[in-house]
Amino acid sequence: MNLIAEFVKKRRKQLGLTQEEFAVKAGVALTVIRKIEQGKENLSLSKVNQVLIMFGQVLGPVNAKENETGNNKIQ
């Protein structure tokens, strides 16, 4: 499971919310929450951020060219 999936699932459970309840609060479809928690990679950044904002977090786009040269590595 990837870091975002683990983070979202753990925080949602800490809030005592089901996936459906959390989806409603985040303003996204239930399938978005399920896909995030399953670590699916085919989600839009805006949908992921819509969920992460619930925890005061956001992701920025990664420039593939910079990543290849070793700059801006995520640690």
Secondary structure by P-SEA (a helix, b strand, c coil): ccaaaaaaaaaaaaacccaaaaaaaacccaaaaaaaaaccccccaaaaaaaaaaaccccccccaaaaaacccccc
